[in-house]
Amino acid sequence: LCEDRPDVLDLIDQARQRKHGGDHMSKFDNVQLAIEQAPTGNRTDAALRRLRKDRPDLPQRVINKELSAHAAMIEAGYYKQ
């Protein structure tokens, strides 16, 4: 429903993001727990999560629609032009 609203997608992703450390009572290790919940691929939410972690200056520009997620990833140096 909010696929074209990167601001809403970013807030949802922030709310769903787990704290570092994982669930030590689970049958999975911390790496598997993190991988199951983290968005992957070239989706906007995956780009926003990576940018929020490593380049906090760029996600707000994506949310304000000054840049596309792809252009922000290029600017951050993750993708080639």
Secondary structure, DSSP 4 states (H G I P E B T S, - for coil): --TT-HHHHHHHHHHHPPPTT--TTSSS-HHHHHHHHS--TT-HHHHHHHHHHH-TTSHHHHHTTSS-HHHHHHHHTSS--
